[in-house]
Amino acid sequence: TGGRPLNAEVDLWQGPDNAPQKMRVYLEDGALRPFSAVVDTPGAGNAIAIRNTAPMEFPLNAFVEADNGGPGPVRALQA
């Protein structure tokens, strides 16, 4: 966000017939306090959608990383 406010929605879609689980995210300064989350997606056919709900003047960069069983944040929490 380059130090600007972050206002976004994160949706977890579990299958085509289910309503998504939604999370609203708001931060005053996305560069100073970046948002990070671990979302459990059991089973197959899941999708995560990230939607910027802020005005066009406040863009955001987002990425999703899959946990493929290697050492990562989920494994560190379970250890």
All heavy atoms as a GROMACS GRO file, in nm:
protein
  582
    1THR      N    1   0.081  -0.119   0.000
    1THR     CA    2   0.000   0.000   0.000
    1THR      C    3   0.085   0.126   0.000
    1THR      O    4   0.030   0.235  -0.009
    1THR     CB    5  -0.092   0.003   0.123
    1THR    OG1    6  -0.014   0.008   0.240
    1THR    CG2    7  -0.187  -0.114   0.126
    2GLY      N    8   0.213   0.112   0.014
    2GLY     CA    9   0.301   0.228   0.011
    2GLY      C   10   0.278   0.326   0.124
    2GLY      O   11   0.293   0.446   0.106
    3GLY      N   12   0.238   0.276   0.241
    3GLY     CA   13   0.215   0.362   0.356
    3GLY      C   14   0.074   0.418   0.363
    3GLY      O   15   0.043   0.494   0.453
    4ARG      N   16  -0.010   0.379   0.270
    4ARG     CA   17  -0.149   0.426   0.270
    4ARG      C   18  -0.239   0.328   0.344
    4ARG      O   19  -0.200   0.217   0.374
    4ARG     CB   20  -0.196   0.442   0.126
    4ARG     CG   21  -0.117   0.544   0.048
    4ARG     CD   22  -0.178   0.560  -0.090
    4ARG     NE   23  -0.093   0.641  -0.173
    4ARG     CZ   24  -0.014   0.593  -0.268
    4ARG    NH1   25  -0.010   0.465  -0.294
    4ARG    NH2   26   0.061   0.674  -0.338
    5PRO      N   27  -0.364   0.366   0.371
    5PRO     CA   28  -0.458   0.274   0.436
    5PRO      C   29  -0.487   0.152   0.349
    5PRO      O   30  -0.486   0.160   0.226
    5PRO     CB   31  -0.584   0.357   0.455
    5PRO     CG   32  -0.540   0.498   0.450
    5PRO     CD   33  -0.422   0.501   0.358
    6LEU      N   34  -0.511   0.040   0.414
    6LEU     CA   35  -0.549  -0.084   0.348
    6LEU      C   36  -0.692  -0.115   0.388
    6LEU      O   37  -0.724  -0.120   0.506
    6LEU     CB   38  -0.457  -0.198   0.391
    6LEU     CG   39  -0.501  -0.338   0.352
    6LEU    CD1   40  -0.485  -0.359   0.202
    6LEU    CD2   41  -0.424  -0.443   0.427
    7ASN      N   42  -0.779  -0.134   0.289
    7ASN     CA   43  -0.918  -0.169   0.313
    7ASN      C   44  -0.953  -0.277   0.211
    7ASN      O   45  -0.958  -0.249   0.091
    7ASN     CB   46  -1.008  -0.046   0.296
    7ASN     CG   47  -1.143  -0.063   0.360
    7ASN    OD1   48  -1.170  -0.168   0.418
    7ASN    ND2   49  -1.225   0.038   0.350
    8ALA      N   50  -0.972  -0.401   0.259
    8ALA     CA   51  -0.990  -0.512   0.167
    8ALA      C   52  -1.084  -0.618   0.225
    8ALA      O   53  -1.109  -0.619   0.346
    8ALA     CB   54  -0.855  -0.576   0.134
    9GLU      N   55  -1.132  -0.704   0.139
    9GLU     CA   56  -1.209  -0.822   0.178
    9GLU      C   57  -1.134  -0.946   0.131
    9GLU      O   58  -1.083  -0.949   0.020
    9GLU     CB   59  -1.348  -0.822   0.113
    9GLU     CG   60  -1.443  -0.723   0.169
    9GLU     CD   61  -1.581  -0.735   0.107
    9GLU    OE1   62  -1.602  -0.822   0.020
    9GLU    OE2   63  -1.669  -0.657   0.148
   10VAL      N   64  -1.128  -1.047   0.217
   10VAL     CA   65  -1.068  -1.175   0.183
   10VAL      C   66  -1.180  -1.279   0.194
   10VAL      O   67  -1.243  -1.292   0.299
   10VAL     CB   68  -0.952  -1.211   0.279
   10VAL    CG1   69  -0.892  -1.345   0.242
   10VAL    CG2   70  -0.846  -1.102   0.277
   11ASP      N   71  -1.206  -1.350   0.084
   11ASP     CA   72  -1.313  -1.450   0.080
   11ASP      C   73  -1.253  -1.588   0.062
   11ASP      O   74  -1.164  -1.607  -0.021
   11ASP     CB   75  -1.410  -1.424  -0.036
   11ASP     CG   76  -1.480  -1.291  -0.027
   11ASP    OD1   77  -1.479  -1.232   0.082
   11ASP    OD2   78  -1.537  -1.248  -0.128
   12LEU      N   79  -1.304  -1.684   0.138
   12LEU     CA   80  -1.266  -1.825   0.121
   12LEU      C   81  -1.387  -1.897   0.063
   12LEU      O   82  -1.491  -1.906   0.126
   12LEU     CB   83  -1.226  -1.888   0.255
   12LEU     CG   84  -1.207  -2.040   0.254
   12LEU    CD1   85  -1.097  -2.081   0.156
   12LEU    CD2   86  -1.176  -2.090   0.394
   13TRP      N   87  -1.371  -1.946  -0.058
   13TRP     CA   88  -1.476  -2.023  -0.126
   13TRP      C   89  -1.442  -2.170  -0.113
   13TRP      O   90  -1.337  -2.215  -0.156
   13TRP     CB   91  -1.483  -1.984  -0.273
   13TRP     CG   92  -1.530  -1.846  -0.297
   13TRP    CD1   93  -1.454  -1.731  -0.296
   13TRP    CD2   94  -1.664  -1.805  -0.324
   13TRP    NE1   95  -1.532  -1.622  -0.321
   13TRP    CE2   96  -1.662  -1.665  -0.340
   13TRP    CE3   97  -1.783  -1.873  -0.338
   13TRP    CZ2   98  -1.777  -1.592  -0.368
   13TRP    CZ3   99  -1.897  -1.800  -0.367
   13TRP    CH2  100  -1.894  -1.662  -0.381
   14GLN      N  101  -1.533  -2.247  -0.052
   14GLN     CA  102  -1.513  -2.391  -0.035
   14GLN      C  103  -1.620  -2.464  -0.116
   14GLN      O  104  -1.728  -2.492  -0.067
   14GLN     CB  105  -1.520  -2.431   0.112
   14GLN     CG  106  -1.406  -2.374   0.191
   14GLN     CD  107  -1.413  -2.412   0.337
   14GLN    OE1  108  -1.512  -2.386   0.404
   14GLN    NE2  109  -1.308  -2.474   0.386
   15GLY      N  110  -1.589  -2.491  -0.241
   15GLY     CA  111  -1.683  -2.559  -0.329
   15GLY      C  112  -1.776  -2.462  -0.398
   15GLY      O  113  -1.795  -2.349  -0.354
   16PRO      N  114  -1.837  -2.504  -0.508
   16PRO     CA  115  -1.918  -2.413  -0.589
   16PRO      C  116  -2.054  -2.380  -0.527
   16PRO      O  117  -2.115  -2.279  -0.562
   16PRO     CB  118  -1.936  -2.488  -0.720
   16PRO     CG  119  -1.923  -2.631  -0.683
   16PRO     CD  120  -1.824  -2.636  -0.569
   17ASP      N  121  -2.108  -2.462  -0.438
   17ASP     CA  122  -2.242  -2.442  -0.386
   17ASP      C  123  -2.247  -2.378  -0.248
   17ASP      O  124  -2.356  -2.360  -0.193
   17ASP     CB  125  -2.316  -2.577  -0.379
   17ASP     CG  126  -2.334  -2.638  -0.517
   17ASP    OD1  127  -2.342  -2.561  -0.614
   17ASP    OD2  128  -2.338  -2.762  -0.527
   18ASN      N  129  -2.134  -2.343  -0.191
   18ASN     CA  130  -2.131  -2.285  -0.056
   18ASN      C  131  -2.112  -2.134  -0.061
   18ASN      O  132  -2.047  -2.082  -0.151
   18ASN     CB  133  -2.017  -2.347   0.026
   18ASN     CG  134  -2.041  -2.494   0.055
   18ASN    OD1  135  -2.154  -2.538   0.062
   18ASN    ND2  136  -1.935  -2.567   0.071
   19ALA      N  137  -2.167  -2.067   0.036
   19ALA     CA  138  -2.143  -1.923   0.050
   19ALA      C  139  -2.001  -1.902   0.103
   19ALA      O  140  -1.952  -1.982   0.184
   19ALA     CB  141  -2.245  -1.862   0.147
   20PRO      N  142  -1.933  -1.797   0.060
   20PRO     CA  143  -1.795  -1.778   0.105
   20PRO      C  144  -1.788  -1.733   0.250
   20PRO      O  145  -1.879  -1.668   0.301
   20PRO     CB  146  -1.744  -1.667   0.012
   20PRO     CG  147  -1.866  -1.590  -0.024
   20PRO     CD  148  -1.976  -1.692  -0.032
   21GLN      N  149  -1.678  -1.768   0.314
   21GLN     CA  150  -1.646  -1.713   0.446
   21GLN      C  151  -1.568  -1.585   0.420
   21GLN      O  152  -1.472  -1.584   0.344
   21GLN     CB  153  -1.562  -1.812   0.525
   21GLN     CG  154  -1.636  -1.940   0.554
   21GLN     CD  155  -1.553  -2.036   0.637
   21GLN    OE1  156  -1.478  -1.995   0.723
   21GLN    NE2  157  -1.568  -2.164   0.609
   22LYS      N  158  -1.612  -1.476   0.483
   22LYS     CA  159  -1.556  -1.345   0.452
   22LYS      C  160  -1.478  -1.288   0.570
   22LYS      O  161  -1.515  -1.309   0.685
   22LYS     CB  162  -1.666  -1.248   0.414
   22LYS     CG  163  -1.740  -1.286   0.287
   22LYS     CD  164  -1.848  -1.185   0.255
   22LYS     CE  165  -1.912  -1.217   0.124
   22LYS     NZ  166  -1.844  -1.156   0.011
   23MET      N  167  -1.373  -1.215   0.537
   23MET     CA  168  -1.294  -1.145   0.637
   23MET      C  169  -1.271  -1.003   0.585
   23MET      O  170  -1.229  -0.986   0.470
   23MET     CB  171  -1.159  -1.216   0.656
   23MET     CG  172  -1.070  -1.151   0.755
   23MET     SD  173  -0.905  -1.226   0.776
   23MET     CE  174  -0.910  -1.379   0.693
   24ARG      N  175  -1.301  -0.904   0.666
   24ARG     CA  176  -1.274  -0.765   0.630
   24ARG      C  177  -1.145  -0.722   0.698
   24ARG      O  178  -1.125  -0.749   0.815
   24ARG     CB  179  -1.388  -0.675   0.676
   24ARG     CG  180  -1.519  -0.717   0.614
   24ARG     CD  181  -1.599  -0.614   0.554
   24ARG     NE  182  -1.525  -0.499   0.510
   24ARG     CZ  183  -1.584  -0.398   0.450
   24ARG    NH1  184  -1.710  -0.401   0.428
   24ARG    NH2  185  -1.514  -0.294   0.411
   25VAL      N  186  -1.060  -0.654   0.624
   25VAL     CA  187  -0.929  -0.611   0.674
   25VAL      C  188  -0.917  -0.460   0.657
   25VAL      O  189  -0.940  -0.408   0.548
   25VAL     CB  190  -0.815  -0.682   0.598
   25VAL    CG1  191  -0.680  -0.637   0.651
   25VAL    CG2  192  -0.829  -0.832   0.607
   26TYR      N  193  -0.881  -0.391   0.765
   26TYR     CA  194  -0.854  -0.247   0.757
   26TYR      C  195  -0.729  -0.216   0.838
   26TYR      O  196  -0.717  -0.256   0.954
   26TYR     CB  197  -0.971  -0.163   0.811
   26TYR     CG  198  -0.938  -0.016   0.807
   26TYR    CD1  199  -0.946   0.054   0.687
   26TYR    CD2  200  -0.894   0.050   0.920
   26TYR    CE1  201  -0.913   0.188   0.681
   26TYR    CE2  202  -0.861   0.185   0.915
   26TYR     CZ  203  -0.870   0.252   0.796
   26TYR     OH  204  -0.835   0.384   0.790
   27LEU      N  205  -0.636  -0.143   0.778
   27LEU     CA  206  -0.514  -0.097   0.844
   27LEU      C  207  -0.492   0.049   0.808
   27LEU      O  208  -0.518   0.089   0.694
   27LEU     CB  209  -0.393  -0.179   0.798
   27LEU     CG  210  -0.397  -0.329   0.818
   27LEU    CD1  211  -0.282  -0.394   0.746
   27LEU    CD2  212  -0.390  -0.361   0.965
   28GLU      N  213  -0.443   0.126   0.901
   28GLU     CA  214  -0.412   0.266   0.873
   28GLU      C  215  -0.290   0.280   0.782
   28GLU      O  216  -0.285   0.369   0.699
   28GLU     CB  217  -0.386   0.343   1.004
   28GLU     CG  218  -0.511   0.384   1.076
   28GLU     CD  219  -0.591   0.489   1.002
   28GLU    OE1  220  -0.532   0.574   0.933
   28GLU    OE2  221  -0.715   0.484   1.012
   29ASP      N  222  -0.189   0.196   0.802
   29ASP     CA  223  -0.064   0.206   0.726
   29ASP      C  224  -0.019   0.065   0.690
   29ASP      O  225   0.037  -0.006   0.773
   29ASP     CB  226   0.042   0.277   0.810
   29ASP     CG  227   0.171   0.302   0.735
   29ASP    OD1  228   0.193   0.240   0.630
   29ASP    OD2  229   0.251   0.385   0.782
   30GLY      N  230  -0.044   0.024   0.567
   30GLY     CA  231  -0.010  -0.111   0.523
   30GLY      C  232   0.139  -0.138   0.512
   30GLY      O  233   0.182  -0.252   0.516
   31ALA      N  234   0.220  -0.032   0.498
   31ALA     CA  235   0.365  -0.052   0.492
   31ALA      C  236   0.424  -0.072   0.631
   31ALA      O  237   0.512  -0.154   0.651
   31ALA     CB  238   0.432   0.066   0.422
   32LEU      N  239   0.373   0.002   0.728
   32LEU     CA  240   0.423  -0.007   0.865
   32LEU      C  241   0.374  -0.134   0.934
   32LEU      O  242   0.447  -0.199   1.007
   32LEU     CB  243   0.380   0.117   0.945
   32LEU     CG  244   0.430   0.127   1.088
   32LEU    CD1  245   0.582   0.133   1.091
   32LEU    CD2  246   0.370   0.251   1.154
   33ARG      N  247   0.248  -0.169   0.909
   33ARG     CA  248   0.188  -0.289   0.970
   33ARG      C  249   0.123  -0.375   0.863
   33ARG      O  250   0.000  -0.371   0.846
   33ARG     CB  251   0.083  -0.246   1.073
   33ARG     CG  252   0.142  -0.173   1.190
   33ARG     CD  253   0.032  -0.126   1.284
   33ARG     NE  254   0.086  -0.036   1.383
   33ARG     CZ  255   0.095   0.094   1.368
   33ARG    NH1  256   0.051   0.151   1.258
   33ARG    NH2  257   0.146   0.170   1.463
   34PRO      N  258   0.198  -0.453   0.788
   34PRO     CA  259   0.139  -0.534   0.681
   34PRO      C  260   0.050  -0.644   0.739
   34PRO      O  261   0.071  -0.692   0.850
   34PRO     CB  262   0.259  -0.593   0.608
   34PRO     CG  263   0.371  -0.583   0.705
   34PRO     CD  264   0.342  -0.468   0.796
   35PHE      N  265  -0.051  -0.683   0.662
   35PHE     CA  266  -0.144  -0.788   0.703
   35PHE      C  267  -0.094  -0.922   0.653
   35PHE      O  268  -0.053  -0.937   0.539
   35PHE     CB  269  -0.283  -0.760   0.646
   35PHE     CG  270  -0.382  -0.869   0.674
   35PHE    CD1  271  -0.435  -0.887   0.800
   35PHE    CD2  272  -0.420  -0.956   0.574
   35PHE    CE1  273  -0.525  -0.988   0.827
   35PHE    CE2  274  -0.510  -1.057   0.598
   35PHE     CZ  275  -0.563  -1.074   0.725
   36SER      N  276  -0.101  -1.022   0.741
   36SER     CA  277  -0.062  -1.159   0.706
   36SER      C  278  -0.158  -1.253   0.777
   36SER      O  279  -0.196  -1.228   0.892
   36SER     CB  280   0.082  -1.186   0.750
   36SER     OG  281   0.116  -1.320   0.723
   37ALA      N  282  -0.197  -1.361   0.710
   37ALA     CA  283  -0.289  -1.457   0.770
   37ALA      C  284  -0.259  -1.597   0.718
   37ALA      O  285  -0.211  -1.614   0.607
   37ALA     CB  286  -0.433  -1.421   0.738
   38VAL      N  287  -0.289  -1.697   0.801
   38VAL     CA  288  -0.283  -1.837   0.761
   38VAL      C  289  -0.427  -1.885   0.760
   38VAL      O  290  -0.497  -1.879   0.861
   38VAL     CB  291  -0.198  -1.921   0.859
   38VAL    CG1  292  -0.201  -2.067   0.820
   38VAL    CG2  293  -0.056  -1.869   0.864
   39VAL      N  294  -0.475  -1.930   0.643
   39VAL     CA  295  -0.613  -1.972   0.627
   39VAL      C  296  -0.615  -2.121   0.595
   39VAL      O  297  -0.555  -2.165   0.498
   39VAL     CB  298  -0.682  -1.893   0.513
   39VAL    CG1  299  -0.826  -1.936   0.496
   39VAL    CG2  300  -0.673  -1.744   0.540
   40ASP      N  301  -0.683  -2.198   0.679
   40ASP     CA  302  -0.694  -2.342   0.658
   40ASP      C  303  -0.798  -2.369   0.549
   40ASP      O  304  -0.910  -2.318   0.556
   40ASP     CB  305  -0.734  -2.411   0.788
   40ASP     CG  306  -0.724  -2.561   0.780
   40ASP    OD1  307  -0.655  -2.612   0.689
   40ASP    OD2  308  -0.784  -2.629   0.865
   41THR      N  309  -0.760  -2.445   0.448
   41THR     CA  310  -0.851  -2.479   0.338
   41THR      C  311  -0.858  -2.630   0.325
   41THR      O  312  -0.796  -2.689   0.237
   41THR     CB  313  -0.802  -2.417   0.206
   41THR    OG1  314  -0.668  -2.460   0.181
   41THR    CG2  315  -0.806  -2.266   0.210
   42PRO      N  316  -0.935  -2.696   0.412
   42PRO     CA  317  -0.941  -2.842   0.408
   42PRO      C  318  -1.011  -2.892   0.282
   42PRO      O  319  -1.102  -2.828   0.230
   42PRO     CB  320  -1.021  -2.876   0.533
   42PRO     CG  321  -1.103  -2.756   0.560
   42PRO     CD  322  -1.022  -2.640   0.513
   43GLY      N  323  -0.968  -3.007   0.234
   43GLY     CA  324  -1.029  -3.067   0.116
   43GLY      C  325  -0.982  -3.001  -0.013
   43GLY      O  326  -0.889  -2.923  -0.016
   44ALA      N  327  -1.051  -3.037  -0.121
   44ALA     CA  328  -1.015  -2.986  -0.253
   44ALA      C  329  -1.120  -2.886  -0.300
   44ALA      O  330  -1.229  -2.877  -0.245
   44ALA     CB  331  -1.004  -3.101  -0.351
   45GLY      N  332  -1.089  -2.814  -0.404
   45GLY     CA  333  -1.184  -2.723  -0.465
   45GLY      C  334  -1.202  -2.593  -0.391
   45GLY      O  335  -1.308  -2.532  -0.398
   46ASN      N  336  -1.099  -2.545  -0.321
   46ASN     CA  337  -1.107  -2.419  -0.247
   46ASN      C  338  -1.046  -2.306  -0.328
   46ASN      O  339  -0.956  -2.327  -0.408
   46ASN     CB  340  -1.033  -2.430  -0.114
   46ASN     CG  341  -1.094  -2.534  -0.024
   46ASN    OD1  342  -1.213  -2.532   0.001
   46ASN    ND2  343  -1.013  -2.628   0.022
   47ALA      N  344  -1.095  -2.186  -0.305
   47ALA     CA  345  -1.038  -2.068  -0.370
   47ALA      C  346  -1.039  -1.952  -0.271
   47ALA      O  347  -1.127  -1.943  -0.186
   47ALA     CB  348  -1.120  -2.031  -0.493
   48ILE      N  349  -0.940  -1.866  -0.283
   48ILE     CA  350  -0.931  -1.746  -0.199
   48ILE      C  351  -0.938  -1.625  -0.292
   48ILE      O  352  -0.865  -1.618  -0.391
   48ILE     CB  353  -0.802  -1.744  -0.116
   48ILE    CG1  354  -0.808  -1.856  -0.012
   48ILE    CG2  355  -0.783  -1.609  -0.049
   48ILE    CD1  356  -0.692  -1.862   0.082
   49ALA      N  357  -1.026  -1.530  -0.260
   49ALA     CA  358  -1.038  -1.407  -0.336
   49ALA      C  359  -1.000  -1.289  -0.246
   49ALA      O  360  -1.043  -1.283  -0.132
   49ALA     CB  361  -1.182  -1.390  -0.385
   50ILE      N  362  -0.919  -1.199  -0.300
   50ILE     CA  363  -0.879  -1.078  -0.228
   50ILE      C  364  -0.928  -0.960  -0.309
   50ILE      O  365  -0.894  -0.946  -0.426
   50ILE     CB  366  -0.726  -1.072  -0.209
   50ILE    CG1  367  -0.678  -1.196  -0.134
   50ILE    CG2  368  -0.686  -0.944  -0.136
   50ILE    CD1  369  -0.529  -1.213  -0.132
   51ARG      N  370  -1.010  -0.876  -0.248
   51ARG     CA  371  -1.073  -0.765  -0.319
   51ARG      C  372  -1.041  -0.634  -0.247
   51ARG      O  373  -1.065  -0.621  -0.127
   51ARG     CB  374  -1.223  -0.788  -0.324
   51ARG     CG  375  -1.300  -0.696  -0.408
   51ARG     CD  376  -1.447  -0.734  -0.426
   51ARG     NE  377  -1.505  -0.825  -0.328
   51ARG     CZ  378  -1.514  -0.959  -0.344
   51ARG    NH1  379  -1.467  -1.017  -0.451
   51ARG    NH2  380  -1.569  -1.034  -0.251
   52ASN      N  381  -0.989  -0.539  -0.321
   52ASN     CA  382  -0.960  -0.407  -0.268
   52ASN      C  383  -1.091  -0.330  -0.261
   52ASN      O  384  -1.156  -0.306  -0.363
   52ASN     CB  385  -0.859  -0.336  -0.358
   52ASN     CG  386  -0.815  -0.202  -0.302
   52ASN    OD1  387  -0.850  -0.166  -0.191
   52ASN    ND2  388  -0.737  -0.130  -0.379
   53THR      N  389  -1.133  -0.288  -0.141
   53THR     CA  390  -1.256  -0.212  -0.126
   53THR      C  391  -1.229  -0.064  -0.100
   53THR      O  392  -1.321   0.012  -0.074
   53THR     CB  393  -1.342  -0.269  -0.011
   53THR    OG1  394  -1.265  -0.271   0.109
   53THR    CG2  395  -1.388  -0.410  -0.043
   54ALA      N  396  -1.104  -0.024  -0.112
   54ALA     CA  397  -1.065   0.117  -0.094
   54ALA      C  398  -1.082   0.190  -0.228
   54ALA      O  399  -1.095   0.129  -0.333
   54ALA     CB  400  -0.920   0.125  -0.048
   55PRO      N  401  -1.080   0.324  -0.225
   55PRO     CA  402  -1.084   0.400  -0.350
   55PRO      C  403  -0.963   0.370  -0.438
   55PRO      O  404  -0.862   0.316  -0.391
   55PRO     CB  405  -1.082   0.546  -0.304
   55PRO     CG  406  -1.120   0.544  -0.162
   55PRO     CD  407  -1.081   0.410  -0.108
   56MET      N  408  -0.974   0.403  -0.564
   56MET     CA  409  -0.867   0.374  -0.660
   56MET      C  410  -0.735   0.441  -0.621
   56MET      O  411  -0.628   0.394  -0.659
   56MET     CB  412  -0.909   0.418  -0.800
   56MET     CG  413  -0.814   0.372  -0.906
   56MET     SD  414  -0.869   0.388  -1.077
   56MET     CE  415  -0.957   0.537  -1.084
   57GLU      N  416  -0.741   0.547  -0.542
   57GLU     CA  417  -0.619   0.617  -0.501
   57GLU      C  418  -0.536   0.536  -0.402
   57GLU      O  419  -0.423   0.571  -0.373
   57GLU     CB  420  -0.653   0.752  -0.437
   57GLU     CG  421  -0.714   0.852  -0.531
   57GLU     CD  422  -0.863   0.831  -0.551
   57GLU    OE1  423  -0.926   0.766  -0.466
   57GLU    OE2  424  -0.916   0.879  -0.652
   58PHE      N  425  -0.593   0.428  -0.347
   58PHE     CA  426  -0.524   0.346  -0.248
   58PHE      C  427  -0.508   0.203  -0.300
   58PHE      O  428  -0.578   0.112  -0.256
   58PHE     CB  429  -0.601   0.345  -0.115
   58PHE     CG  430  -0.621   0.480  -0.055
   58PHE    CD1  431  -0.747   0.531  -0.037
   58PHE    CD2  432  -0.512   0.557  -0.018
   58PHE    CE1  433  -0.767   0.657   0.019
   58PHE    CE2  434  -0.530   0.683   0.038
   58PHE     CZ  435  -0.656   0.733   0.056
   59PRO      N  436  -0.414   0.180  -0.393
   59PRO     CA  437  -0.395   0.045  -0.445
   59PRO      C  438  -0.329  -0.046  -0.342
   59PRO      O  439  -0.272   0.000  -0.244
   59PRO     CB  440  -0.303   0.067  -0.566
   59PRO     CG  441  -0.225   0.189  -0.531
   59PRO     CD  442  -0.320   0.275  -0.450
   60LEU      N  443  -0.336  -0.177  -0.365
   60LEU     CA  444  -0.270  -0.272  -0.276
   60LEU      C  445  -0.203  -0.380  -0.358
   60LEU      O  446  -0.241  -0.407  -0.472
   60LEU     CB  447  -0.368  -0.333  -0.175
   60LEU     CG  448  -0.480  -0.424  -0.225
   60LEU    CD1  449  -0.432  -0.568  -0.240
   60LEU    CD2  450  -0.595  -0.420  -0.129
   61ASN      N  451  -0.102  -0.441  -0.300
   61ASN     CA  452  -0.036  -0.558  -0.357
   61ASN      C  453  -0.069  -0.676  -0.266
   61ASN      O  454  -0.062  -0.664  -0.145
   61ASN     CB  455   0.116  -0.540  -0.362
   61ASN     CG  456   0.158  -0.431  -0.457
   61ASN    OD1  457   0.097  -0.412  -0.560
   61ASN    ND2  458   0.262  -0.359  -0.421
   62ALA      N  459  -0.107  -0.789  -0.327
   62ALA     CA  460  -0.142  -0.907  -0.249
   62ALA      C  461  -0.086  -1.031  -0.316
   62ALA      O  462  -0.068  -1.034  -0.438
   62ALA     CB  463  -0.294  -0.918  -0.238
   63PHE      N  464  -0.057  -1.132  -0.235
   63PHE     CA  465  -0.020  -1.261  -0.290
   63PHE      C  466  -0.066  -1.370  -0.197
   63PHE      O  467  -0.083  -1.351  -0.078
   63PHE     CB  468   0.130  -1.270  -0.319
   63PHE     CG  469   0.217  -1.280  -0.198
   63PHE    CD1  470   0.258  -1.403  -0.150
   63PHE    CD2  471   0.259  -1.167  -0.131
   63PHE    CE1  472   0.339  -1.412  -0.038
   63PHE    CE2  473   0.339  -1.175  -0.019
   63PHE     CZ  474   0.379  -1.298   0.027
   64VAL      N  475  -0.089  -1.488  -0.256
   64VAL     CA  476  -0.131  -1.607  -0.182
   64VAL      C  477  -0.026  -1.713  -0.207
   64VAL      O  478   0.014  -1.737  -0.320
   64VAL     CB  479  -0.270  -1.656  -0.230
   64VAL    CG1  480  -0.308  -1.783  -0.160
   64VAL    CG2  481  -0.374  -1.548  -0.208
   65GLU      N  482   0.018  -1.777  -0.100
   65GLU     CA  483   0.120  -1.881  -0.110
   65GLU      C  484   0.064  -2.010  -0.054
   65GLU      O  485   0.008  -2.013   0.056
   65GLU     CB  486   0.244  -1.838  -0.031
   65GLU     CG  487   0.357  -1.936  -0.039
   65GLU     CD  488   0.478  -1.886   0.039
   65GLU    OE1  489   0.471  -1.783   0.107
   65GLU    OE2  490   0.581  -1.955   0.032
   66ALA      N  491   0.076  -2.119  -0.131
   66ALA     CA  492   0.026  -2.249  -0.087
   66ALA      C  493   0.126  -2.316   0.007
   66ALA      O  494   0.247  -2.306  -0.013
   66ALA     CB  495   0.000  -2.338  -0.207
   67ASP      N  496   0.073  -2.385   0.108
   67ASP     CA  497   0.157  -2.466   0.197
   67ASP      C  498   0.163  -2.605   0.136
   67ASP      O  499   0.065  -2.679   0.139
   67ASP     CB  500   0.096  -2.469   0.337
   67ASP     CG  501   0.176  -2.557   0.431
   67ASP    OD1  502   0.294  -2.586   0.402
   67ASP    OD2  503   0.121  -2.596   0.535
   68ASN      N  504   0.276  -2.640   0.082
   68ASN     CA  505   0.290  -2.769   0.015
   68ASN      C  506   0.353  -2.875   0.105
   68ASN      O  507   0.404  -2.975   0.056
   68ASN     CB  508   0.371  -2.754  -0.113
   68ASN     CG  509   0.508  -2.696  -0.087
   68ASN    OD1  510   0.547  -2.678   0.028
   68ASN    ND2  511   0.582  -2.667  -0.192
   69GLY      N  512   0.350  -2.855   0.234
   69GLY     CA  513   0.403  -2.955   0.327
   69GLY      C  514   0.545  -2.931   0.370
   69GLY      O  515   0.598  -3.001   0.456
   70GLY      N  516   0.612  -2.833   0.311
   70GLY     CA  517   0.750  -2.803   0.348
   70GLY      C  518   0.754  -2.718   0.476
   70GLY      O  519   0.652  -2.684   0.533
   71PRO      N  520   0.874  -2.682   0.520
   71PRO     CA  521   0.884  -2.598   0.639
   71PRO      C  522   0.830  -2.458   0.607
   71PRO      O  523   0.866  -2.397   0.508
   71PRO     CB  524   1.032  -2.594   0.670
   71PRO     CG  525   1.099  -2.625   0.540
   71PRO     CD  526   1.004  -2.715   0.464
   72GLY      N  527   0.739  -2.412   0.687
   72GLY     CA  528   0.678  -2.282   0.664
   72GLY      C  529   0.607  -2.237   0.789
   72GLY      O  530   0.621  -2.298   0.896
   73PRO      N  531   0.528  -2.131   0.780
   73PRO     CA  532   0.464  -2.076   0.900
   73PRO      C  533   0.369  -2.173   0.968
   73PRO      O  534   0.362  -2.178   1.090
   73PRO     CB  535   0.391  -1.953   0.849
   73PRO     CG  536   0.385  -1.966   0.702
   73PRO     CD  537   0.496  -2.055   0.662
   74VAL      N  538   0.296  -2.254   0.891
   74VAL     CA  539   0.202  -2.349   0.953
   74VAL      C  540   0.279  -2.456   1.029
   74VAL      O  541   0.244  -2.491   1.141
   74VAL     CB  542   0.112  -2.412   0.846
   74VAL    CG1  543   0.026  -2.522   0.906
   74VAL    CG2  544   0.026  -2.306   0.781
   75ARG      N  545   0.385  -2.508   0.971
   75ARG     CA  546   0.465  -2.610   1.037
   75ARG      C  547   0.533  -2.554   1.161
   75ARG      O  548   0.547  -2.621   1.262
   75ARG     CB  549   0.572  -2.667   0.942
   75ARG     CG  550   0.515  -2.728   0.817
   75ARG     CD  551   0.449  -2.863   0.848
   75ARG     NE  552   0.400  -2.922   0.726
   75ARG     CZ  553   0.271  -2.919   0.687
   75ARG    NH1  554   0.184  -2.857   0.759
   75ARG    NH2  555   0.234  -2.975   0.576
   76ALA      N  556   0.576  -2.428   1.156
   76ALA     CA  557   0.642  -2.367   1.272
   76ALA      C  558   0.543  -2.352   1.387
   76ALA      O  559   0.581  -2.369   1.503
   76ALA     CB  560   0.699  -2.231   1.232
   77LEU      N  561   0.416  -2.320   1.357
   77LEU     CA  562   0.317  -2.307   1.463
   77LEU      C  563   0.284  -2.440   1.528
   77LEU      O  564   0.251  -2.448   1.646
   77LEU     CB  565   0.189  -2.244   1.408
   77LEU     CG  566   0.197  -2.097   1.368
   77LEU    CD1  567   0.068  -2.055   1.302
   77LEU    CD2  568   0.226  -2.011   1.489
   78GLN      N  569   0.292  -2.550   1.451
   78GLN     CA  570   0.258  -2.681   1.504
   78GLN      C  571   0.374  -2.742   1.581
   78GLN      O  572   0.352  -2.836   1.659
   78GLN     CB  573   0.218  -2.775   1.390
   78GLN     CG  574   0.087  -2.732   1.324
   78GLN     CD  575   0.056  -2.816   1.202
   78GLN    OE1  576   0.139  -2.889   1.152
   78GLN    NE2  577  -0.066  -2.802   1.154
   79ALA      N  578   0.494  -2.693   1.563
   79ALA     CA  579   0.611  -2.751   1.629
   79ALA      C  580   0.619  -2.713   1.775
   79ALA      O  581   0.559  -2.627   1.826
   79ALA     CB  582   0.738  -2.705   1.558
   0.00000   0.00000   0.00000
